[in-house]
Amino acid sequence: MRPFATFVWIRLLFWIGTALALLWAPLPEEKAPTERGWGPLSDLFFGTFVQWDARWFLQIARNGYDETSAAFFPLYPLVLHVLGSSIVTGTLVSLVAGGVAAWAIAAIAPHLARDAVLLLALFPTVYVFSSVYSDGLFLACSASAFLFAQRGRALPAGIAGGLACATRLLGLALLPALVLLLWPRRREEAWRLAPLLLLPAAVGAYALYLDRELGDAFAFSSAQLHWERETPALGPITGLWWSIQAGAHGARDLLGDLPRAQGLTQADQVHFWNATHLVLLAVAGWLTWVAWRRVSRAAGLYSLVTLVLVLSAPSRGFPLVSLPRFLLGDFPIVLAVAALVEGRPRARQWVLVGFGAACAVAGVAFSRGVWVA
């Protein structure tokens, strides 16, 4: 369990550092989290990253779903409902799940295990593994499903994959990779793929629940309109085109207006987001190719389908919204980076330092109510 312990200790150190930063420069009262733990010290510590979607998960765990919150899939809120819907429980579940994910990723590629665990623990958006977010649980389920399939264990792979889909719709990206890993050598053994039906079945079960509770089986899709997400007719093709347009226009408008004396506006911020997220998408695409070539075809396939699904539901004005956090669940990218720095100590050092610096800055920003991903 060394990968588990390594991941948890690194995250605890960053967590404590961010909490001390909040103590050094407290949040304004209007931005401070209203959720409480067991007392002042636990409020500071466990409330460090209680921002944005964390409030949605707590609301669902306590009060159930409505037409807007249906966008958040049910496994993580259900775990909170069973164990106790508090910031303490939610954060500990995320942290432990992140440690399980680190163990599974290390087992998928043992020769890359050390650097893969370090890169995961220092990933710029991994602060959500210390918050009431479902990302840790999703990664634990999806990486475990991949690991089970890699070892030829179809039933555990199907169960873990179904749990991933019950945590986030993006879990469906696992299906092609699991089929590739479990594909039988003889046609008469095709029944071995049957457990993989648990993945779409998990989505179907959630749809049936929403139909019963809200009268709309596809409320999880229509709720995305609250975040201005939509599924265009051409799906990922349109999403890619919107991303290129927004990124290119953002870079042009931002650079064309600088410098100015009156400071930057919110529009400039969106331009910057669109430009940087387009660069991030290009890097993710390249790392997907690296994963295909240097990790495994199944890893590359999972990463590719993940990017396709992300592009299939772009947001108007900011097509790649939340891409940095979605990439946290795309674990083949972490393995691809680990493969690139293998045997290159200087490159490894710079990558780890860069990840750590970005992780610290993003975590502090997020804890102060600044949207990061």
C-alpha positions in Angstrom: 0.0 0.0 0.0 3.0 2.3 -0.4 1.3 4.3 -3.3 -1.7 4.9 -1.1 0.4 6.2 1.8 2.6 8.4 -0.5 -0.4 10.0 -2.1 -2.2 10.6 1.2 0.8 12.1 2.9 1.6 14.5 0.0 -2.1 15.6 -0.1 -2.1 16.2 3.7 0.9 18.4 3.5 -0.6 20.6 0.7 -3.9 20.6 2.6 -2.3 21.8 5.8 -0.3 24.4 3.9 -3.4 25.8 2.2 -5.3 25.9 5.5 -2.4 27.9 7.0 -2.6 30.3 4.1 -6.3 30.9 4.9 -5.4 31.5 8.5 -2.7 33.9 7.5 -5.1 35.9 5.3 -8.7 34.9 6.2 -11.5 35.0 3.6 -14.0 37.9 3.6 -17.1 36.9 5.5 -19.2 36.8 2.4 -16.9 34.2 0.8 -16.3 32.0 3.8 -17.8 28.5 3.8 -21.0 28.2 5.8 -20.6 24.5 6.4 -19.3 23.4 9.8 -17.3 20.4 11.0 -16.7 19.5 14.7 -15.3 22.8 15.9 -13.2 25.8 14.9 -10.1 23.8 14.1 -12.0 21.2 12.0 -14.0 24.1 10.4 -10.7 25.6 9.2 -9.1 22.3 8.1 -12.1 20.5 6.5 -13.6 23.7 5.2 -10.4 24.7 3.3 -11.7 23.5 -0.1 -15.5 23.6 0.4 -16.2 25.8 -2.6 -18.4 25.5 -5.8 -19.7 22.0 -6.4 -19.1 20.8 -2.9 -22.3 22.6 -1.8 -24.3 20.8 -4.5 -23.1 17.4 -3.2 -24.0 18.2 0.4 -27.4 19.5 -0.7 -28.2 16.4 -2.6 -27.0 14.1 0.2 -29.3 16.0 2.7 -32.3 17.0 0.6 -32.4 14.8 -2.6 -32.5 15.9 -6.2 -34.2 18.7 -8.1 -34.1 19.6 -11.8 -30.8 21.5 -11.5 -28.8 19.1 -9.1 -29.7 16.1 -11.3 -26.5 16.9 -13.3 -24.5 15.3 -10.4 -24.6 11.5 -10.6 -25.7 9.7 -7.4 -23.0 7.4 -6.0 -21.0 10.0 -4.2 -24.0 11.8 -2.7 -25.4 8.4 -1.7 -22.1 7.5 0.1 -22.4 10.9 2.0 -26.0 10.2 2.8 -25.1 6.8 4.3 -22.0 7.9 6.2 -23.1 11.4 7.2 -23.5 14.4 4.9 -20.8 16.6 6.5 -17.7 18.3 5.2 -15.6 16.0 7.4 -17.1 12.8 6.0 -17.2 14.1 2.4 -13.5 15.2 2.5 -12.3 11.9 4.1 -14.1 9.8 1.5 -12.5 11.8 -1.3 -9.0 11.5 0.3 -9.2 7.8 0.9 -10.7 7.2 -2.6 -7.8 9.2 -4.0 -5.3 6.9 -2.2 -7.1 3.9 -3.7 -6.9 5.5 -7.1 -3.1 6.0 -6.7 -2.7 2.3 -5.7 -4.7 1.2 -8.8 -2.8 3.4 -11.2 0.5 2.2 -9.8 -0.6 -1.4 -10.3 -1.7 -0.7 -13.9 1.9 0.3 -14.9 4.3 -0.9 -12.1 7.4 0.3 -14.0 6.0 3.8 -13.9 4.4 3.5 -10.5 6.7 5.9 -8.5 6.4 8.8 -10.8 2.8 8.2 -11.7 1.8 8.4 -8.0 3.9 11.6 -7.5 2.4 13.2 -10.6 -1.1 12.3 -9.5 -0.5 13.7 -6.0 0.8 16.9 -7.5 -1.7 17.3 -10.3 -2.8 21.0 -10.5 -6.5 20.2 -9.8 -6.0 17.4 -7.3 -7.2 19.8 -4.5 -10.6 18.3 -5.1 -9.4 15.1 -3.5 -9.4 17.2 -0.3 -12.9 18.5 -0.7 -16.5 17.3 -1.0 -16.1 16.4 -4.7 -16.8 13.2 -6.5 -13.5 13.2 -8.5 -11.6 11.0 -6.1 -14.3 8.3 -6.0 -14.6 8.4 -9.8 -10.9 7.9 -10.3 -10.8 5.1 -7.8 -13.6 3.3 -9.6 -12.4 3.9 -13.1 -8.8 3.0 -12.5 -9.8 -0.1 -10.6 -12.1 -1.2 -13.4 -9.2 -0.8 -15.9 -6.9 -2.7 -13.6 -9.3 -5.6 -13.2 -9.9 -5.8 -16.9 -6.1 -5.7 -17.5 -5.9 -8.8 -15.3 -8.7 -10.5 -17.1 -11.3 -10.3 -14.3 -14.4 -9.3 -16.1 -16.9 -9.3 -13.3 -15.0 -7.0 -10.9 -14.2 -4.8 -13.9 -17.9 -4.5 -14.7 -18.8 -3.7 -11.2 -16.1 -1.1 -10.7 -17.0 0.4 -14.2 -20.6 0.5 -13.2 -19.7 2.3 -10.0 -17.7 4.8 -12.1 -20.7 5.5 -14.3 -22.9 5.9 -11.2 -20.4 8.6 -10.1 -20.1 10.4 -13.4 -21.4 10.0 -16.9 -17.9 10.2 -18.2 -17.4 6.7 -16.9 -18.9 5.5 -20.1 -15.5 6.3 -21.7 -14.2 3.1 -20.0 -16.4 0.8 -22.1 -14.3 0.6 -25.3 -11.0 0.2 -23.3 -12.5 -2.6 -21.2 -13.9 -4.4 -24.2 -10.4 -4.2 -25.8 -8.8 -5.6 -22.6 -11.3 -8.4 -22.1 -11.9 -9.3 -25.8 -12.1 -13.2 -25.9 -9.7 -15.2 -28.0 -12.6 -17.4 -29.2 -16.1 -16.3 -30.2 -17.8 -18.8 -28.0 -16.3 -16.9 -25.0 -18.0 -13.7 -25.9 -20.3 -14.1 -22.9 -17.3 -13.0 -20.8 -18.0 -9.4 -21.9 -21.5 -9.6 -20.3 -20.4 -7.9 -17.0 -19.6 -4.8 -19.0 -23.3 -4.2 -19.5 -23.2 -2.9 -15.9 -21.7 0.3 -17.2 -24.7 1.5 -19.3 -27.0 -0.2 -16.8 -25.8 2.2 -14.0 -26.7 5.2 -16.2 -30.0 3.5 -17.0 -30.8 3.0 -13.3 -30.1 6.6 -12.6 -32.4 7.6 -15.5 -35.2 5.4 -14.1 -34.8 7.0 -10.6 -35.0 10.5 -12.1 -38.1 9.5 -14.1 -39.7 8.4 -10.9 -38.6 11.3 -8.7 -38.7 14.2 -11.2 -40.7 12.9 -14.1 -37.8 13.3 -16.5 -35.5 10.4 -17.2 -33.0 12.6 -18.9 -32.9 15.3 -16.2 -29.2 14.7 -15.8 -28.7 15.9 -19.4 -31.2 18.8 -19.4 -29.8 20.1 -16.1 -26.5 20.8 -18.0 -28.3 23.9 -19.4 -27.8 25.5 -16.0 -24.1 25.5 -16.8 -24.8 26.5 -20.5 -23.6 23.1 -21.7 -25.3 21.5 -24.7 -24.8 18.6 -27.0 -24.6 20.0 -30.6 -25.8 18.0 -33.6 -22.3 17.1 -34.7 -21.2 16.3 -31.1 -17.4 16.4 -30.6 -16.7 17.8 -34.0 -18.7 20.9 -33.2 -17.2 21.0 -29.7 -13.7 20.9 -31.1 -14.6 23.7 -33.6 -16.1 25.9 -30.9 -13.0 25.3 -28.7 -10.6 26.3 -31.6 -12.7 29.4 -32.4 -13.0 30.5 -28.7 -9.3 29.8 -28.0 -8.0 31.6 -31.1 -10.3 34.6 -30.6 -9.5 34.7 -27.0 -5.7 34.9 -27.6 -6.2 37.5 -30.4 -8.5 39.7 -28.4 -6.4 39.5 -25.2 -3.1 40.2 -26.8 -4.5 42.8 -29.0 -5.8 44.9 -26.0 -2.6 44.7 -23.9 -1.2 46.6 -22.2 -3.9 48.9 -20.8 -3.9 51.2 -17.8 -7.3 50.5 -16.5 -6.6 46.8 -15.8 -8.2 43.6 -17.0 -11.9 42.9 -17.2 -14.0 39.7 -16.8 -14.1 39.4 -20.6 -10.3 39.3 -20.6 -10.4 36.6 -18.0 -12.7 34.5 -20.3 -10.4 35.1 -23.2 -7.5 33.9 -21.2 -9.4 30.8 -20.1 -10.4 29.9 -23.6 -6.8 30.3 -25.0 -5.1 28.4 -22.2 -7.7 25.6 -22.2 -7.2 25.1 -26.0 -3.5 24.7 -25.4 -4.3 22.2 -22.6 -6.6 20.3 -25.0 -3.8 20.1 -27.5 -1.3 18.8 -24.8 -3.9 16.3 -23.7 -4.3 15.1 -27.2 -0.6 14.6 -27.6 -0.4 12.8 -24.3 -3.2 10.5 -25.4 -1.0 9.5 -28.3 1.9 8.9 -26.0 -0.3 6.8 -23.8 -1.3 4.7 -26.8 2.3 4.2 -27.9 4.2 3.9 -24.5 1.6 2.6 -22.0 -1.0 0.5 -23.8 -3.5 0.7 -26.6 -6.3 0.4 -24.0 -4.9 3.3 -22.1 -4.7 5.5 -25.2 -8.2 4.4 -26.2 -9.7 5.4 -22.8 -8.0 8.8 -22.9 -9.2 9.4 -26.5 -12.8 8.5 -25.7 -12.7 10.7 -22.6 -11.6 13.7 -24.7 -14.3 12.9 -27.3 -17.0 12.8 -24.6 -15.8 16.1 -23.0 -15.9 17.8 -26.5 -19.4 16.4 -27.0 -20.9 18.7 -24.3 -19.3 22.1 -24.8 -20.4 25.2 -23.0 -21.4 28.4 -24.9 -18.7 31.1 -24.5 -16.3 28.7 -22.7 -16.4 25.4 -24.5 -13.8 23.6 -22.5 -15.0 24.6 -19.0 -13.7 22.3 -16.3 -11.3 20.6 -18.7 -8.4 20.6 -16.1 -10.5 18.7 -13.6 -11.9 16.3 -16.2 -8.3 15.5 -17.1 -7.6 14.5 -13.5 -9.9 11.5 -14.1 -8.0 10.7 -17.4 -5.3 8.7 -15.6 -3.5 7.5 -18.8 -2.3 11.1 -19.2 -0.5 10.8 -15.9 1.0 7.6 -17.0 2.0 9.2 -20.3 3.9 12.0 -18.5 5.6 9.4 -16.3 6.7 7.5 -19.4 8.1 10.7 -21.0 10.3 11.5 -17.9 11.4 7.9 -17.3 15.2 7.8 -17.5 15.4 11.6 -17.8 16.2 12.9 -14.3 16.5 16.6 -15.2 13.2 16.5 -17.1 11.6 14.6 -14.3 12.8 17.2 -11.7 11.4 20.1 -13.7 8.0 18.4 -14.4 7.6 17.5 -10.7 8.5 21.1 -9.6 6.2 22.5 -12.2 3.3 20.3 -11.1 3.9 21.0 -7.5 4.0 24.8 -8.0 0.8 24.8 -10.1 -0.8 22.5 -7.5 0.0 24.9 -4.7 -1.2 28.0 -6.5 -4.4 26.4 -7.8 -5.2 25.0 -4.4 -4.8 28.3 -2.6 -6.8 30.1 -5.3 -9.6 27.5 -5.1 -9.8 27.7 -1.3 -10.3 31.5 -1.6 -13.3 31.1 -3.9 -11.5 31.7 -7.1 -12.8 29.4 -9.9 -10.0 27.2 -11.2 -11.7 24.1 -12.7 
